[in-house]
């Protein structure tokens, strides 16, 4: 009741404030009159009594203000502070514009990067209890995340004790039958419980039922929401219709919801079951696993259980599963992949940038508070309480932060759109979690948190400055000029320490940008084992039913190569089953004939090529011979290995003539040559062992045609596809690209390039901010030492000594900041070493270059106040005090 009555009383005073003021004036006048009567009765004259009564009651305006603050809201005083803050900012447009721009840049960069972090790492996945979902892989000697075989998947599903369900999936290119011919479409094969494990229900129709993934089950398919809209116009009766995929008739049973995505296989249009992936070959690894943990089961327990099962299968099937382990990862980590460390590194960079921006604005506010010390002292002498003065600074900080935050959020929105456009479309399609990227509640809350932190810094810094220097607590001293020297020393020391931190952070960001830039250069210029110029390629796929026989597959490959070689402008042509710089893998286990089985089989990547492939890509044969057109199915099986395989498995012997066997059902293959290492995998991954088989001995109904041209290879791309379709109109060609584009547009190149550009942008802003901060400290130092400089010059000190004094102070600050920054840079670079390619965290060239740039910029900024100090007129300087 007491709180309610007090609230109503305050509300009544706020509404009837004019009446309250009138009554308050009458009451104060009454008390003064009574006091005057007492003083007159004691013998004072009426005039003296009136003065004594006023002196006894004090400042009437301050009494009114305190009375209203006690019984009413403080809206009026807050409004007064707000109006005064706006007037102060309007009076200093240079300060206002500079502070707003600096803080807006810091907040904008931080919010923009946080938008990506939120979309990729924070936003919940569109699944039921996503934290319980995991990715399941086999681990082998060349990596921890490799595919399962179908039989291994069934055993893992049957033997595990940690999952409520374990499912498999496999992305694949499908060929959609249309009236105009076969059209490529992205597809996925999944086990029947895949969507139930994710907790996803179709928007329309039904899910797969148990047993529907068996090879003998009818073929059914689910449509993605995008495919439903694009290919069927959102027709409600789509369920029950049929669609031809890879020459097989499939019945559409439903449509997936629009928010559903599964990054490892995106952009997928058609979701079918595992009909064509149910191989009985335990050594044929092509599936990925996904599971849901049982309640109470931790990730570590699941990994241990799967490792036990993998060990059991390795002992039971040593030829196919020997040496294989298991890897269990959170599904969120699987979906995001290598993007997590990059986003976190960028967010750390923006945090440093924002900190530098806040420190610079705080420095500007501190300098400004120094110029307002007499104003604050006068207001304190007239009755303003310390709390009221501090509240004024809080209000000014709020106004400045509000404007900067609004501008920063606008810049962040623009930056998010620009950064999203920089991502190649094909890569963005594989990042479905970035859908709807923009300003949401979490991003705006993050911006609000940054604004609150900035406001606290900007409000507290000037208040603490005045408090420590005695401006608030000792007004008489503030009104005098005697405190000037101590205040100047305090500010110079504080400002110097802040500049040291700014320079160190700028050094960290500049070093990060330099290392990432050098890493990108080395990545794009790394030796890929071939000549990338004038090299074009495209994928060719033939209908399986029409080219089912081995003879037809071989004949088609020869026809394609001969047709391409006959084109004007084509120098040579070849084929392969996997293009260079392929992020996927096709690994097999093998044994060396005659070598004792001391352990599990070794595992390497395998690739089929024709006799013209090495010559076309410009790879050099290191030893032995290359393939010829006679190496077909009628001749003994042969293979060529790369140097990495020779080093790994034949370190002290000649591999030529050695025979390799995959399993007991296939004849051994003889090694006839060693080729130099070709970058078959990602650019930023070390070249791994690779086997090359003659395509005629292992033909398929799809392959990549590789062409070296005499002229611009980009102009040849349309011609190549048209020429191949002239052979057979049912052939599908797609993925036309050049090797140069494949290098520049690869995931590794994009990630390194975007990181380098973003880091360079942050570093450039940090450099400007730190230099501005140093300029402010030196300029303030010069202003505080004007009298000292005047005395020195009046006593005969040359202008050069003044330059030396000022630049020496700046040099010490710069030197210490650079030394601190070097130590922090090496530590930060060590943490981000996974983002570097061919570049050490302590790269001397980069550190030296960054040191020179930062030192040069800092000394240039210091030269301006030094020049102004050297031009001081001694007579004017001596009169400044």
N, C-alpha and C positions, 0 to 999 in steps of 0.2 A: 504493500500500500504506500509505503514511504517513497519508493522509487517512482511509482505511478503518479503520486501527487507532485513530486518534484519535477517530473517530466511535463506534466500539464502546466505547472507554474511557469517553466521555461518557455513552453510553447505559447502561453498567454502573453508573456513579456515580448516574445518575438513578434507576435501579431499586433499587439497594442504598444509597440515600442515608443511611439511619439507621446502617448499618455504617460508611459513609464518615465520617460526623460523629463516631462513636465513636472511630474510628482517628485522626481529625484531632485530637480532644481529647487523646488519649493522647500523640500526637506533640508537641503544643504544650506539654503538662504536662512531658514529658521534657526539652524544650529549656529551659523555664523553670527546672527543677530543676538542670540543668547550669550554667546561668548563676548561680543562687544559690550553688552550690558555688564557683564562680570568685570571686564577690564576697566570700564568707566567707573564702576562702583569702587574699584580699588584705587582710584585717583588719577587714571589716565585721561588725556584729552580725547574727545570723540575720534579725531583723525588717527591718533596713535593707537587707540583701541581697535579701530577698523583694520589697521595694518597688522597689529599683533594677532587678531583673529584669523586673517588670511594666512599669516605665517604658520599659525597653529594647525590649520586645516590642510595646508600644502597645496599642490597643483590641483585645481578643481577638475580639469579635463582628465587627468590621470585617475582621480577619484571616481569620476563618472565611468571611465572605461573599466576600472576594476569592479565597480558595483555591477555593471552589466555583465561582465564575464562571470561573476559569481552566480547571478540569478538567471542568466539567459545563455543562449547559444553564442558562439563566437563568429557567427557568419559575417557580421559587419567588419570585424577586424581582419578576418580572412580575406574578405573582398577588398579591404584597403591594401593588404599585403599583395594581393594579386594584381591590383591596378598599379601599385608602385613597382612591382617586378616587371610588368609589361612596359612601364615608362622607362625603367632603367635599361631594358634590352633595346628599346627603340632609340634611346639616346646613344647607344654604342653599337651601331649596325655592323661595324667591322668585327668586333668581338662576337656578337650574336651569330653572324653568318659563319665565321670560322669555327666556333664551338659546335654549332648545329651540324655543319658539314662533316666535321671530324667524327662526331659521335654517330651521325647517321651512317657514315661509311662502316664504322665498326659494328653497329647493330645490324645493318643491312647484310653485310657479309656473313655474320654469325647466324642470322635467321635463315638466310638462303641455304647455307650448308646444313643447318639443322633440319630444314625441310626435307632434304634428301636422306639424312640420318633417320628421321622419323618414318619416312615412307619405307625405307629398306630394313631398319633395325628395330624400330619401336612399334610401329603399327601392327596390331595383331593379324596373324594370317587368317584367311577366310575359311578356317576349318574348325571343327569342334575340338576344344581343349588342345590347341596347337603345341603347347609345351610338352605334351606326352608323345608327340610324333618324332620319329627318328629316321635317318637314312641308314641303310645297311649295305655294306660293300665287302668284297673280298680284298685282302691286302696281299701283295706279292712283292718280290724283291725290288721291283722298279717303281713302286708307289703304293700308297695306302688305300686308294679309292679306285678299285677295278670291278668290272662287271661279274655277275654270277652266271653260272650255267643253269639251265632249266632244272636239271636233276639236283644240283646243289640247292637251288631255291626250294624245291619240294622237301629235301631233307632238313634244311634249316627251319622250314615251316612246321615240320612234324616233330622235330626234336627239341626245339627251344622251350624254355620254361618261363620266359620273361615277357613275352608279347601276347597281347590279346588277339592280335592278328598280324600276319606278315604278308605283304603283297609285293608284286613285281610289275615293272613297267619297262617299256622300250620304245623310244621315239623312232619314227621311220618316215620316209617319203612315200606317199601313196600317189597313185595315178587315177584320177577321177575320170570316169567315162562320160564324155559330153557329146552332143551332136556334132561338134566341130573337131572331135578327136580327143586324145588323152591329154589331161591337164594335171599338172603337178599340184598336190595338196599336202599340207603338213598333217601327219597322223601320229597316233600313239597306240601301242598295244598294251593292255593292262590285264591283270588278273581280275577275276569276277568280283572280288571284295574290295577293290581299290577305293571306290568312292564311299563305301560304308566305313572303311577304316578312317578316311579323312573326315567323315561326318558330313558329307555333301549329298544333298538330295536334288534330283533333276527338277528344273523349273517346269518341265512339261514331260509327260510320259513316265517311264519307269527306269530303274537302274538295272544293271546286269544281275542275273540270279545265279545262285550256286550251280556250278557245273557248266556255265555258259562259256567258259574259257577253254574247254576241252577241244581237242582237234576235231572230234566228230560232231560237235554241237553246231546248230545253225549259226550262220554269221549274222551278227547284230552290231549296231553302231550307235553311239551317242554323238550328237552334234554339239559343238561349242556354241555359245550364244552368238558370237560374231559370225560363224558359218551359217547359222540359222537365219540371221538377218540378211547376210550378203547373198547367199545362194538360194534361199527359199522365201525371202521377203517376209520373214516372221509369220509364215502360215501356221495357223493353229492345228491344222490337220496333217502336219508333217509326219507325226508318228504313224508308222505303218507303211510309209512309202519306202521304195527301194532305191539303192544307189550302187553303182558299179565302182569298185575300188580294186585296182590291180587285176582287172578282168574277172573279179568275183562279185556276185550279187549279195548285197548286205541289206538287211532290214533296219530302218531307223526306228529306234525304240524310245527316244527321248531327247530333250535339250537341256544342257547344263545351265545353271544360273549365270547371270551376267557378271557377278563379282568373283566367280571362281577363276582361279589361275593356278598353274603348277610350273614354276619357272624352268626347271630342267628340260622341259619338252616344248616350251612355248616358241612360236605361236601355233598351237595345235588346233585343227579344225574338226578332225574326225577321230573319235575314241573307240577303238575296237578291242576285242579280246585277244588273248595270246595264241590264237590258232596257229600262226606261222612261226611262233617262237618256241614251240614245245619240242625242241630237239632232244633226242635221246642220246646225244653225244655229250658226255660229261665234260669234255674239254672245250666245248663251244660256248664261250662266255660272252653273253650279249645283253643280259638283263640287269637292271638296277633294282634294289630292294627298298621298301618303305614299310615301317611297322609302327604299331602303337604300343607303348609300354603299359604293363599291368600297373594297377594302383600300388603304390609303395615300392616299386622297383626303380632304382636309380640308374642313371646312364652308365656308371661304372659297373654295376652288377650285370646290366645287359651286355656290355662289352665283354666281360669275363665269361658269361655263359656262351656267347657266340664264339669266342676264341676256343673254348673247350670243344664245341661242336666242329669247328673248322679243323682242329687238331685230330679229332676222331675221324673225320672224312679223309684227311691227309694220310692217316695210317691205313685206312680201309681202301683208298683209291690212290696209291702213291703216284701212278703215272699221270693222272689228271689233276689231282688236288695236292700233290706233294709240295710242301713249302708255302701253302696258302694259309693265311690267317683271316681275321675278320676285323672290320672297322665299323663302329657305331657312332654316329654323329647326330646332334640335334638337327631336325629337319630345317629349321630356320637358317642354320649355318650352311646346309647343303644348297638351299635356294639362293642365298645371297652370294656364296662363293668368295672370290677374292675381293669383293667390293667392301667388305667390313673394315679391314685395316686401312684402306685408302680413305674411306669416309671418316674414320676416327682420327686419322692423321690430319685430314683437312679441317675437322672440327677443332682439333688442338691448335692448328694454325690460326683459325679465326678467333679462338679464345685469346691467343697472344695478341692478335691485332686489336681486338676489343679492349684488352687491358692497356695497350699502348695508347689507344684513343682516349680512354677514360683518364689516364694519367696526364695526357696533354691538356684535356679540357679542365681537369682539376688544377693543373698548373696555371692555365689562363685565369681561372676563378681566383686562385690565390694572389696572382699579380693584381687582379682587379680589386680584390678586397684590400690590398695594400693602398691602392689609390683612394679607397673609400674610408680610410681609418678615421679621418676627422669627422666625416658624416656620421659614422657609427658612434663616435665619442660624443658628438653634440646631441644625438638622439638619446644616448644614455644619460647625459647630464640633464636633459629635459624630462626625464622620468621613465624612459623605456627600460623595461626589465631585461635581464640577460635572456630569459626565455622568449620574450617578444622579438629580440634581435635575432636569436637563432631561428625562430619561426620565419622571419623574413628571408633568411638564407634558404631555409627549406622550401619556401614558396618559390623563390627564384630558381632553385634547382629543379622543382617540379615543372615549372613552365618550360625551362630549357630542355629537360628530358622529354617532356610530352611532345614538343615540336620535333625534336631529333628522332624520337621513336616513331612518330607518324611518318617522317621522311624515310627513316630506315626500313620500315615495313614496306613502304612503296618501292624502295630500291630492291628489297629482298624479293618481292613479287616479280619485278622485272628480271632480276638475276636468275631466279628459278626458271623462268620461261626461256631465257637465253641459254642457260646451261643444259636444259632438257633438249633444246634444238641442236646442241653440239653433239649429242649422242647419235651415232649412226642409226638409221631406222631399223636395220636388221638386228642391231645390238639392243636397241630399246624394246624390240618385240620380245626378246629373251629376258626382259626385266619387267614383268607384268606388275610387280609390287610398286612400280613407279606410276601406275595409273592413278589419275586424280591428284597428281603431285601439285601442291600449292599450299595456301594458307588455310589450315584447319585449327581446331580448338587447341591442340597440343602445341602447334607452331606459334599461335598467338599467345598462348600462356608462357611459352619460352621467351617471346619478345617482351611480355609484361614483366617477367622475372629479371631480364636484363635491364629493363627500364628502372625497376625498383632498386636494383643494385647500383646503377649509375646515379640515381637520385640520392641515395644514401651517401655515396662518395662526394657528390657535388655539394650536398647540403652540409655534411660534417666537416669537410676540409676547410672552408673559409671560417666556420664557427670555431673550430679548434685553433686555427691560425690566430684569430683575434683573441681567443681565450689565453693561449700560451704567451702571446706578446703583451698581455695586459690591456688590450683595447676594450674588452668588455668588463673585466673585473676591476680595473683601475682607470677610471675615466679622466681624472685629473692628469695622470701621466700621459694619457692618450692625447689630451688637448695640447699638451706641451710638445716640443720637438725633441725632447731628450731621449725618447725611446726609439728613435729612428735607427740608430746604429745597430742595437741589439736585434731589432726586428729584421733588418736587412741581412744580418749574419744568419739568423734563423732560417729565413727564406732561402738564402743562397745554399745553405747546407741541405735543406730539405729538397730543393729543386735539383741540386747536384746529384743527390742520391736517386731521385726519380729518373733523371736523365741517364744515369748509369744503367738502371734497369731497362729503360727503353732501348738504349744502344745494344745491350746484351740480347734483348728479344729480337731486335731488328737483325742482329748478327745471326741468330738462330734461323729466322725465316729466310734471310738471304742465302745462308749456307744450304738450307733445305731446297730452295729453288735452284741453286747452282748444281747441287748433286742430282736432283731430279732431271734438270736440263741435260747434264752430261750423260746421265743414265739413258735418257731418251735418244740422244745422239748415237750412243754406242749400240743401243738396241736396233735402231733403224739401219745402222751401218755394220751390223755384225755379219760375220761370214756365214752364209747359209749354204755353202757348198755348191752353189750354182750361180749362173748369171741371170739376174732378175729382169734385165732390160729386154724389150721386144719379145716378151713371153706372155702368151694368152692361153686360157683354158676354159672349158665348159664341160658340163656333165651330160652324158648320153645314156638314156635308159630305153630298153626295148621291151615290148610286151612279153611277159613270161611264157604265155601259151604259144606264141608264134616263134619264139627263139628258145625253146626248151632244150633242144638237142645241142650237144657240145659242138658239133660241126658247124651249126648255124651261128653259134656265138663267136667262134673263131673267125668264120668267114665275114661276119658283120664287122668285127674289129679291123680286119685287113681292109675291107672296103672303106671304112671311115678314114683310116690313115692314108690310103692311096688317094681318096677324094680330097682330103685336106692338103696333101702335098702338091696336088695338081693346081691349086688355087694360085692366082697371081699374087705375089707378095709374100708367099709362104716359103720359108727356108727349109724347115723340117717339121716333122710331127711324130708324136708317140702317144701311148696311152698308159694309164695307171689306175689302180683301184682306189687309191687315196691320194688326194692332192698334197703338195708340200704345205707345211705350216698347219697341219690338221690338228685340231684340238682334241679329237677323239683318238681312239687306239683300237687296234685289232691284234691282240696279243695271242701267242700260242706257247705251249710248253714243249720242250724238246730235250733230247739226249744226244750226246755225241757217241756214235758207234765205236765200240772198242774201249770206251772210257768206263771204269767201274762206277756202279751206282752207289756213291757214298752218301747221297742225300736226295732231296726232292728234285724233280726236273727243273731245269732253268726255263725262264720265260722271256720272250722278246716280242717286239712288234713284227708283223709280217705284211708284205705288200706285193701285189702282182704288177708287173710292168712288161712292156713289149721290148723288142730289140732296139727300137729307136728312141726310147725314153731318155737314157743317160745323155746321148748326143744332143737331144733337143733341149734339155734343161741346162746343158753345159757342165755336167758333173764329170770329174776326171776319174778314170779307173786307176786305182793305186797299184794293183797287182792282179795277175791272172788275165782272164778274158771276159768280154761282155757277152750278153746273150746274142744269138743269131736267130734268123727265121726258122732254122732247122730244129730249134729247141721246142718241139711240140710234144703232144701226148704220146707219139710213137717212139720218142727217144728217152733215154734214161733221165730221171728227174735231176735237175741241177738247181743251184741257187747262188746268189751273190750276197755277200754280207758287207756291212759298212765297217769303217775303222773302229768305231766304238764297240762293236761286237767282237772284233778281233782282239782288241785290248782287254775286254772283259772276260772272254772265255778261252782265248788262246794267247795268253800273255807271253809265253816263252816258246812257242812253236809256230810253225807255218800252217795256217788254216787251209791253204789250197790242197784239195784232195781229200780233206776230212769229210765224213759223211754224217748227216743229221737225220735223226728219226723222230717222228712226232708220236706215233703209237704203233702198236704191233700190226695194225690192219693196213698200214700204208708203207710203201717201199721207202728206203732211205734216199735222201737227196745229197748229192755231192756238191761241195763248195768249189766253184770254178773261178771266182774272182772276188776282189776286195775293192770297193768303191769308197771314195772319200766321203766323210760325214755330210749328209744333206740334212738340213733342218726340216725334218718331217713333222716334228711336233711344234708346240708354241714357241715363239721367238725368245721368250724369257726363261725357257726351260732348257737345261743342258741336253745335248743330243744323246739319245738313248740307242741301245743296240737295235738294229733293224735287219731283217732278212728280206731279200728280193727274189720272188719266184717269176719264172716266165709265164706271161699271161696265157699263152696257148696250153700250158699244162694245168692251169687252174682258172678256166674261163668263167665268166658270169654274164648276165644279161644287162649289166650296167658298168660303166667305167668313165673315167675322165679323159678327155682328149686334150693334149698339151701341144701347142703350136709355137714355133719360133718364127717371127716374121722379119722381113726386110724393112718394112715401113712401120708407121705408128700402129702399135698393136691394138689400141682402143678402137681405131677405125675398122679393124678387121673383125671385131666381135659379131656384128650382125651377119656378116658374110659367112662366118664359120657355121652358125646355127642353120642358116638357110641351105648351105651346101650339104649338111648332114641329112636334113629332112628330105632333100631331093633323092637320097638313096632309098628311103622308105618313109612315107608320110606318117606312119604310126610311131615313129621314133620320137621320143620326148627329149628336148634339149633345154637346159636351164643353168643358172649359176654362171653365166658368162662373166668373166673378169680377167684382169691382167695380174701378173705376179707382183708388179709394183703396187697396185691397188690392194692386193691381198696382204702385202706387208704393211702398208700404211693404215689399212682399215682393220687390221687384226685386233683382237681383244687386248692383247698385250700392248700393242702400240697405242691403242686408244687410252688405256688406263694410265700408261706412263705419260702420254702426251697431255691428257687432261690434268693429271696431277702436277706436271711441270708447269703448265700454264696457270693453273690456280695458285700454285705456290709462288710463281713469279708475280702474279697480281698482288697477293698478300704481301710479299716481300717489298714490292715497289711502294705500296701504301705505308708499310711499316718504316721504310727508309725515310719517306717524306715526313712522317709523323715524328720520328726520332730526331731528325735534323731540325724540325720546327721546335721540338722541345729543347734541344741544345741551344738553338738561337735564342729562345726565350730566356734561358738561364743566363747566358752570357750577356744578353742585352740588359737584363735586370741587374746583373752584377755591375755593368758599366754605369747604369743610372744611379746605383747606390754608392759608387765610388767616384762620382763626378768631382767632388771636392778634393778627394785624395789625388786624382789625376791632375786637377788644376794646380795643386800645391807642387807636385812633382815637376810639372812643366814650368811653373814659375821659378823653381829652383834650378832650372837648366836641363832637365831631362829631355833627351831628344825624342822625336816622335817614334823612332824605331824601337825605343825601349818600351813605349806604350803598346805598340803592336806586339812586341815580345811578351809583355806581361799578360795581355788579354789572350793572345793565341796560345801562350803557355798554359794558362788555366784551362782553355778548351782542349788543348792537346792532352793534358793529364786526364781529364774526364773521358775523352775519346779513347785513349790508350787503355785505361782501366776497364771501360765498357767493352772494348774489343777483346781484352784478355778474358773477362768473365764470359763474354759471348762465345769465344772459341771453346772454352771448357763445356759450356752448355750445348753448343752446336755438335760437338763430337758425341755427347751423350744422347742428344735427340736423334742424330743420324744413326747411331747404333740401334736405337729402338725402331727406326724406319728402314732398317737394312733390307727387309723383305721386299721393299718397293724399289730397291736399287738394282741395276743390271750392270755388271762389269765395272762397278765403281765402289771404292771402299768408303766407309763412313768418315775416315780421316784423310780423304783425298787432299794432298798438299796443294795441288794447283787450284782447286776450288776454294780452299780456305784462304790461300794467299790472295786470290782474285777478289774475294768478298772483303777481305781486310783492306785492300787498296781502295775499293769502291766506297766502303763505309767511311774510312779515314778521310778520303778526298772530299766526300760530300760534307762531312762534319766540319772540316777545316774551312771549306768554302762558306758554310753557314756562319762560322765564327768570324770570318774576315769582315763581314758587314758591320757588326758592332765594334770590332777592333778599329776599323777605319773611322767610325764615328767618334770613338774615344780619342783617336790620334788628332782629330780636328777640333777638339775642345779648346775654346778660348780661355786661358787661365783666369783672366779678369772676370769673365762671366761665371766660370766655375766657382770662384771664391765667393761670388755673391749669391749662389744658389741656396745656401743655408741661411 
